């Protein structure tokens, strides 16, 4: 990580390993035992930086956040921690901080769940803009007959829509997925949908039962408007106006 994009972004006194360590400490300090063998930790982190550092890393923000989130998930696995939603790392400037200084704020943000018990509305991600959907916003339309939905979903008749608002969206049965599928045919981490400019790419995460795109099993596939995706017994259609 130190030799990666994060290190290139910070040419000040701030060391990336310090940020990663601070996220881990935040998890340790806020760990809460909720049941025997289950310890919950925050899954949403805000890294507050000096304005000069924030400006310097702006172009790397998405990839840096993903790297830190991945490290946080790995650390949670090592420590036996659990999340209630996807792990996210955001960056925010604070004029009161000097160059090279930072602070971590954390919270628990429940992810979207696709289950059999109807729609519930969990907390939104910090900074979520609940305005109208922008033209071209990619989304998944969940077909009736599969699971119903919870989270950033809106009703389209008998269907549900889940908007893809982050560079990488993880789908699976695990509690740390962006869209959790309560489906025994779905793996804990089943697929990722990566937004790369104008392209959307689906990548199977070595799932047990496989991923099917337009009826064909795939390991990776480019998604276009109208592409049909099947995971377990859940069927959805990729839409991008």
C-alpha positions in Angstrom: 0.0 0.0 0.0 2.8 2.4 0.9 4.3 1.8 -2.6 1.0 2.1 -4.3 -1.2 5.1 -5.4 -1.7 6.2 -1.8 2.0 6.8 -1.3 2.2 8.8 -4.6 -0.7 11.1 -3.5 0.9 12.0 -0.2 4.2 13.9 -0.6 3.8 15.6 2.8 4.4 14.5 6.3 1.4 12.3 6.2 2.2 8.6 5.9 -0.4 6.2 4.4 0.5 3.5 6.9 -0.6 5.9 9.7 -4.1 6.2 8.1 -4.4 2.4 7.7 -3.4 1.9 11.3 -5.8 4.6 12.5 -8.7 2.8 10.8 -7.7 -0.4 12.5 -7.5 1.3 15.9 -10.9 2.8 15.4 -12.3 -0.7 14.7 -10.6 -2.0 17.9 -11.8 0.8 20.1 -15.4 0.7 18.9 -15.7 -3.1 18.7 -19.0 -4.2 20.4 -19.8 -7.8 21.4 -23.4 -8.3 20.5 -23.6 -12.1 20.8 -21.3 -15.0 21.6 -18.8 -15.2 18.9 -20.0 -12.0 17.1 -18.3 -8.6 17.5 -19.5 -5.7 15.4 -17.3 -2.9 14.3 -17.9 0.4 12.3 -18.0 -0.1 8.6 -18.1 3.6 7.4 -15.0 5.8 7.9 -14.4 9.4 7.2 -10.7 10.5 6.9 -10.5 14.2 7.7 -7.4 15.8 6.1 -5.8 19.2 5.8 -7.0 21.0 2.7 -3.6 20.7 1.0 -3.5 17.0 1.4 -7.2 16.6 0.3 -6.5 18.5 -2.8 -3.4 16.4 -3.5 -5.2 13.1 -3.3 -8.4 14.2 -5.1 -7.6 12.3 -8.3 -6.7 9.2 -6.3 -9.7 9.3 -3.9 -11.7 6.5 -5.3 -8.8 4.0 -5.6 -7.4 5.0 -2.2 -10.7 4.5 -0.5 -11.1 1.0 -2.1 -7.5 0.1 -0.9 -8.2 1.2 2.6 -11.6 -0.6 2.7 -10.0 -3.8 1.5 -7.4 -3.5 4.3 -10.1 -2.9 6.8 -12.0 -6.1 5.6 -8.8 -8.1 5.8 -8.1 -6.9 9.3 -11.7 -7.7 10.4 -11.3 -11.2 9.1 -8.1 -11.6 11.1 -9.7 -10.3 14.3 -13.1 -12.1 13.8 -15.0 -8.8 13.5 -18.3 -8.5 11.7 -19.9 -5.6 9.7 -23.6 -4.7 9.1 -22.9 -3.1 5.8 -20.3 -2.5 3.1 -17.0 -1.0 4.2 -16.5 2.5 2.9 -13.7 5.1 3.3 -14.4 8.7 2.5 -12.1 11.7 2.5 -13.0 15.2 3.7 -11.0 18.4 4.2 -10.9 20.3 7.5 -9.4 23.8 7.5 -8.4 23.3 11.1 -5.9 20.6 10.3 -2.3 21.2 9.3 -0.6 19.5 6.4 0.3 15.9 7.3 -2.3 15.8 10.1 -5.6 13.8 10.0 -8.4 12.4 12.1 -10.7 9.4 11.7 -14.5 9.5 12.3 -16.5 6.3 12.0 -20.1 5.0 12.0 -22.2 2.0 11.4 -24.2 2.2 8.2 -26.4 -0.7 7.3 -26.2 -2.0 3.7 -28.9 -2.8 1.2 -30.5 -6.2 1.7 -32.4 -8.2 -0.8 -34.5 -10.7 1.2 -38.0 -12.2 1.4 -39.5 -9.9 4.0 -40.3 -6.7 2.1 -38.7 -3.3 2.0 -37.1 -1.6 4.9 -35.1 1.7 4.7 -31.7 1.6 6.4 -29.5 4.6 7.0 -28.1 6.4 4.0 -24.4 6.7 3.3 -23.0 10.0 4.7 -23.2 12.6 2.0 -25.9 10.7 0.0 -27.8 13.1 -2.3 -31.4 12.0 -2.4 -32.2 14.1 -5.4 -33.5 12.8 -8.8 -31.6 10.2 -10.5 -29.2 11.6 -13.1 -29.6 10.6 -16.8 -27.4 7.6 -17.5 -27.2 6.5 -13.9 -26.5 2.8 -14.0 -28.8 0.6 -11.9 -30.0 -3.0 -11.4 -33.7 -3.8 -11.9 -34.6 -6.7 -9.6 -37.2 -8.9 -11.3 -40.2 -10.2 -9.3 -40.0 -13.8 -8.2 -36.6 -13.3 -6.6 -36.0 -11.6 -3.3 -37.5 -8.2 -2.4 -35.3 -5.3 -1.5 -34.0 -3.0 1.2 -31.7 0.0 0.9 -31.1 2.4 -1.9 -34.0 0.9 -3.9 -37.1 2.5 -5.5 -40.2 0.8 -6.8 -40.8 0.2 -10.5 -44.2 -1.4 -10.4 -43.6 -5.0 -9.3 -39.8 -4.5 -9.7 -37.1 -2.9 -7.5 -34.2 -0.7 -8.6 -30.8 -0.5 -7.0 -28.6 2.3 -8.2 -24.9 1.8 -8.7 -23.3 4.8 -7.1 -19.8 3.6 -6.3 -16.9 2.6 -8.6 -17.1 -1.0 -7.3 -20.4 -2.6 -6.1 -20.1 -6.0 -4.4 -23.0 -8.4 -4.5 -23.3 -11.5 -2.3 -24.7 -13.1 0.8 -22.1 -11.5 3.1 -23.1 -8.6 5.5 -20.3 -6.4 4.1 -21.7 -6.5 0.5 -23.1 -3.3 -1.0 -26.1 -5.3 -2.0 -26.7 -8.3 0.2 -28.7 -11.1 -1.4 -30.5 -13.4 1.1 -30.3 -16.4 -1.3 -28.8 -19.8 -0.5 -27.6 -20.1 -4.1 -25.5 -17.0 -3.8 -21.9 -17.0 -2.4 -20.7 -14.7 0.4 -18.9 -12.5 -2.1 -20.5 -13.5 -5.4 -19.8 -10.7 -8.0 -18.4 -7.2 -8.4 -19.8 -4.6 -10.8 -17.1 -2.1 -11.7 -17.8 1.2 -13.3 -14.9 2.3 -15.5 -15.7 5.5 -17.2 -18.6 4.7 -19.6 -18.1 1.0 -19.2 -19.6 -1.4 -16.6 -17.9 -4.7 -16.1 -19.2 -7.7 -14.1 -16.6 -9.9 -12.5 -17.4 -13.2 -10.8 -15.6 -13.7 -7.4 -15.1 -17.4 -7.8 -18.7 -18.0 -6.7 -19.8 -21.6 -6.0 -22.8 -21.7 -8.3 -21.6 -19.3 -10.9 -22.8 -16.1 -12.5 -25.0 -16.1 -15.7 -25.2 -13.2 -18.1 -27.9 -13.5 -20.8 -28.1 -17.2 -20.0 -24.4 -17.9 -20.3 -22.1 -18.6 -17.4 -19.3 -16.1 -17.3 -16.3 -15.1 -15.2 -16.3 -11.5 -16.6 -18.6 -9.6 -18.9 -19.2 -6.1 -20.1 -22.7 -4.9 -19.2 -24.9 -2.9 -21.6 -28.4 -1.6 -21.2 -30.7 -4.6 -21.0 -28.2 -7.2 -19.9 -29.8 -10.0 -17.8 -27.9 -11.3 -14.8 -28.7 -14.4 -12.7 -27.2 -15.1 -9.3 -28.7 -18.2 -7.6 -32.5 -17.7 -7.8 -32.2 -13.9 -8.1 -32.6 -12.3 -11.5 -31.8 -8.7 -12.4 -31.4 -6.5 -15.4 -28.7 -3.9 -15.9 -30.0 -0.6 -17.0 -28.2 2.5 -18.2 -30.3 5.1 -20.1 
